Amino acid sequence: MAEDPRSQADALRSQAEALPEAPGVYLFWGRSTTLPLYIGKSIHLRSRVLSHLRDPDSARWVAQSLRIEHRRTPGEVGALLLEAALVKQLQPLHNQRLRRVRHLHAWRLADGADGTERPELVDTTRVDFATTPHLHGLFASRHAAQGALRAMADEHRLCLQRLGMERAWRGSGACFRASIGRCGGVCAGRETPAAHDARLRAALAALRLLVWPHPGAVGLVERDETGWQQVHVLRHWCYLGSADTLDAARTLDRSAPGFDMDSYRILSGGLLRDGAELVTLA
């Protein structure tokens, strides 16, 4: 016998209303016990989950849902980190963001044999992004990285020929863009290489990746208004898990599994220096 959709909706609403109005992560489950339908986070779990039940954009997977699970965190930081980790681990059907990107790419300025400073494209199979200085940008593919550099060249009148992305136009030595005013003209002798490269460095500076600022793993302590705390274990911009005590947190310290773009974006915006309570776990 088919399940009554009204009974299913009522059961979901009851589960949602029983959630705490507190920070954490929520998981919508269907018939599978290993593959969730959707994972999200909020600092107000009950309100956020109830909003999904009346949101037309969520209707497709809400209609398939049978159970709502939640995992509490003391605050927003823990919810952000846990959501990103669970999405990568469980690969929910309806989450489009926060999935693991196998190889990330970045630009690094390299000195050429002719004295030029050309951006070199590197990826996480060759370079440790957490500890290598002078990396710029964080791209999910080679194509995205090259597109970003071309857009930067357009904005700052950089020479694609000097950047190593284009050959001389019709053997003239100058690039085609110089003939239409979209390049500053370093290839045609209208500006010095030093002036061009200074613009390149300034443009790339806005995309500079931060090097992990600690010698090893640290614990980021987060507490709620009741005093309950978690220690979020972090190494090389990667989230390794959370524990209620420092001793338990130290057992989570291990080699980072690889550079994580989402954890980096969560943590690099000043979170590890602007008043955060950090403890060394070594």
C-alpha positions in Angstrom: 0.0 0.0 0.0 1.3 3.4 -0.9 2.3 5.7 1.9 -0.1 8.5 2.6 1.7 11.7 1.6 -0.1 13.7 4.2 1.0 11.3 7.0 4.5 11.5 5.7 4.4 15.3 5.7 2.9 15.4 9.2 5.7 13.0 10.4 8.4 15.3 8.9 6.8 18.4 10.5 6.8 16.7 13.9 10.4 15.8 13.6 11.3 19.3 12.5 9.4 20.9 15.4 11.3 18.7 17.8 14.6 20.0 16.7 16.5 22.4 19.0 16.6 26.1 18.1 20.4 25.9 18.2 23.4 25.6 15.9 24.1 22.4 14.1 23.8 20.3 11.0 20.7 18.6 9.7 20.4 15.6 7.3 17.3 14.7 5.3 17.1 10.9 4.7 14.9 8.9 2.3 14.8 5.1 2.1 18.6 4.8 1.8 20.5 4.4 5.1 23.8 5.4 3.6 23.0 8.1 1.1 21.2 11.2 2.5 19.0 13.4 0.3 20.3 16.7 1.6 22.7 18.1 4.2 22.6 21.7 5.5 23.6 23.8 8.5 22.1 26.6 10.5 22.5 28.4 13.8 18.7 27.9 14.2 18.1 24.3 13.3 14.3 24.2 14.0 13.5 27.3 12.0 15.7 26.4 9.1 14.4 22.9 8.7 10.8 24.0 9.0 11.5 26.6 6.2 12.5 23.7 3.9 9.1 22.1 4.4 7.4 25.1 2.8 10.0 26.1 0.3 9.1 25.2 -3.3 12.8 24.9 -4.2 13.2 22.1 -1.6 9.9 20.3 -2.5 11.5 17.7 -4.7 13.7 16.1 -2.1 11.5 17.0 0.9 8.8 14.8 -0.8 11.2 11.9 -0.8 12.3 12.4 2.9 11.3 10.0 5.6 13.6 11.0 8.5 15.4 14.1 9.7 18.7 13.7 11.6 20.6 16.5 13.3 24.0 17.0 14.9 24.5 19.8 17.4 27.5 22.1 17.5 28.2 24.9 20.0 28.2 27.6 17.3 28.3 28.5 13.7 32.0 27.6 13.1 31.4 24.0 14.0 28.3 23.9 11.9 30.1 25.2 8.9 33.0 22.8 9.2 30.8 19.8 10.0 28.5 20.5 7.0 31.4 20.7 4.6 32.9 17.5 6.0 29.7 15.5 5.9 28.8 16.6 2.3 32.2 15.3 1.1 31.9 12.1 3.2 28.3 11.2 2.4 27.8 12.8 -1.1 24.1 13.7 -0.6 22.0 13.5 -3.7 20.8 17.1 -3.8 23.8 19.1 -2.6 25.6 20.8 -5.4 28.1 22.7 -3.4 30.8 21.6 -1.0 31.6 18.4 -2.8 35.2 17.4 -2.9 37.2 18.7 -5.8 39.9 16.1 -6.7 42.6 18.5 -8.0 42.8 22.2 -7.2 44.8 24.7 -9.3 46.6 27.9 -8.5 49.0 30.3 -10.2 52.6 30.8 -9.1 55.0 33.4 -10.5 58.1 31.8 -11.9 61.2 33.4 -13.3 61.7 32.6 -17.0 65.1 32.1 -18.6 64.6 35.4 -20.4 64.1 37.3 -17.2 60.3 37.4 -17.5 57.9 36.7 -14.6 55.4 34.3 -16.0 52.5 32.7 -14.1 53.0 28.9 -13.8 49.9 26.8 -13.2 50.4 24.2 -10.4 48.0 21.8 -8.8 47.6 19.9 -5.6 49.1 16.7 -7.1 52.4 18.6 -7.3 52.4 21.2 -4.6 51.2 21.4 -1.0 48.9 24.4 -1.1 48.8 24.7 2.7 52.5 25.3 3.1 53.8 26.7 -0.2 54.1 30.5 -0.4 53.4 32.7 -3.4 50.4 30.8 -4.7 47.5 32.8 -6.1 43.9 31.8 -6.7 42.1 28.6 -6.0 40.5 27.0 -9.0 38.6 23.7 -9.5 40.1 23.1 -13.0 42.8 24.2 -15.4 40.2 25.8 -17.6 38.8 27.9 -14.8 42.3 29.0 -13.8 43.1 30.0 -17.4 39.8 31.8 -17.8 40.5 33.8 -14.6 44.0 34.8 -15.8 42.5 36.0 -19.2 39.9 38.0 -17.3 42.7 39.6 -15.2 44.6 40.4 -18.4 41.6 42.2 -19.8 41.0 44.2 -16.6 44.7 45.2 -16.1 45.8 45.4 -19.8 48.3 42.6 -19.4 50.0 41.0 -22.3 48.9 37.4 -23.0 52.1 36.9 -25.0 54.3 37.8 -22.0 52.1 35.7 -19.8 52.9 32.7 -22.0 49.3 32.3 -23.2 49.6 33.5 -26.7 52.1 33.6 -29.5 53.3 36.8 -31.3 50.7 38.0 -33.8 51.7 37.3 -37.4 55.4 37.3 -36.5 55.3 41.0 -35.5 56.5 40.5 -32.0 53.5 42.4 -30.7 50.3 40.6 -29.6 47.0 41.1 -31.3 45.5 42.8 -28.2 48.2 45.5 -28.3 46.9 46.5 -31.8 43.4 47.1 -30.4 44.5 48.8 -27.1 43.7 45.9 -24.8 47.3 45.3 -23.9 49.6 47.9 -22.4 52.1 47.3 -25.1 55.0 45.6 -23.4 55.3 43.3 -26.4 55.5 46.4 -28.7 58.0 48.3 -26.6 55.4 50.8 -25.4 55.9 50.0 -21.8 58.8 48.4 -19.8 58.7 44.8 -18.7 59.1 46.1 -15.1 55.9 48.2 -15.4 53.9 45.3 -16.9 55.1 42.8 -14.2 54.3 45.2 -11.4 50.7 45.3 -12.6 50.7 41.5 -12.8 51.9 41.2 -9.2 49.4 43.7 -8.0 46.6 41.9 -9.7 47.6 38.5 -8.4 48.0 39.9 -4.9 44.3 40.0 -4.4 44.2 36.2 -5.0 47.1 35.3 -2.8 46.6 32.1 -0.8 47.6 32.2 2.9 50.1 29.7 4.2 49.0 27.7 7.2 50.3 29.9 10.1 51.0 27.2 12.7 53.8 24.6 13.0 51.2 21.8 13.4 47.6 21.1 14.4 45.6 23.5 16.5 42.3 23.2 18.3 39.7 25.9 17.9 37.6 26.0 21.0 33.9 27.0 20.6 31.4 27.3 23.4 27.7 27.9 23.6 25.8 29.9 26.2 25.5 26.9 28.5 29.3 26.4 28.6 29.3 23.3 26.4 32.4 23.3 24.3 33.9 21.5 21.3 37.5 21.6 20.2 37.6 21.7 16.4 40.9 20.1 15.2 42.6 21.8 12.3 45.8 21.1 10.4 46.9 22.7 7.1 43.5 24.3 6.7 41.8 20.9 6.9 39.1 20.1 9.5 40.0 16.7 11.1 37.0 16.5 13.5 35.7 17.8 16.8 35.9 16.6 20.4 34.6 17.7 23.8 38.0 17.6 25.5 41.6 18.5 24.7 42.7 14.9 25.3 40.2 13.6 22.9 41.0 16.3 20.4 44.7 15.2 20.4 43.7 11.8 19.3 42.2 13.3 16.1 45.5 15.0 15.1 46.8 13.2 12.0 48.2 14.1 8.6 45.8 16.3 6.7 44.1 14.3 3.9 44.7 17.0 1.3 44.1 20.7 0.9 40.4 21.4 1.4 39.0 24.4 -0.5 35.9 24.8 1.7 37.7 24.5 5.0 40.3 27.0 3.8 37.5 29.5 2.8 35.8 29.1 6.2 39.0 29.5 8.2 41.2 31.9 6.2 39.1 35.0 6.6 40.6 35.9 10.0 38.9 33.2 12.0 42.2 31.9 13.4 43.5 35.2 14.5 40.6 37.5 15.4 39.9 36.6 19.0 39.6 32.9 18.4 40.5 30.6 21.3 43.3 28.4 19.9 45.2 25.6 21.6 48.3 23.9 20.3 47.7 20.1 20.1 51.3 18.9 19.5 
